[in-house]
């Protein structure tokens, strides 16, 4: 099994590097490929089972789009065929139609997700999140200078119970297209959501997934979830 991490030298803000580090601890048999910006993505030349990328600065987003644009058709092929992708924080914006700056100028994206992002670098939006995905609840946080716009009702990732979706007016969080998952939640998201980690492991062919430090992880998740539920009650 091969898991490719794209550009870990800079796509690692908010502790997102622990998404892949923890996943590797849960699946020590997997080969973890850390592809730097100077390298060509391994998915372009060989079979990988998962592609993962984390939070980055806005200037690095534009570099990533430039780097991945020649591989756009291959990425579309992988998404269509069910390869697992996990994009956290603003990494998913790279795959959208465009990113709009405050002055109205636009940065062209890969155009594989029919949404667009709008930046507001003078106002960071922060939010605590509790969302519903499949038969589980997801917890997380948002800390973003940009939000997504468009209609994701046919391909959203999770339904928001507390917090906001792709923007402050939405209750539908992120993107799910086949096994392509994108969420603007930070965390690190995988470590914070043991149920989703097991879900990903099953997608990758692990029949009976076991987590590293599972008891501790489950306890931390439940405490965080209970804290958010208490916050929900005080907001009513």
Secondary structure, 3 states (H helix, E strand, C coil): CEEEEECCCCCCECCCHHHHHHHHHHCCCCEEEEECCCCCCHHHCCCCCEEEECECCHHHHHHHHHHHHCCHHHHHHHHHHCCEEEEEHHHHHHHECEEECCCCCEEECCCCECCEEEECCCCCEEEEEEEEECCEEEEEEEEECEEEECCCCCCCCEEEEECCCCCCCCCEECEEECCEEEECCECCHHHHCHHHHHHHHHHCCCCCCCCCCHHHHHHHHHHHHHHHHHHHHHHC
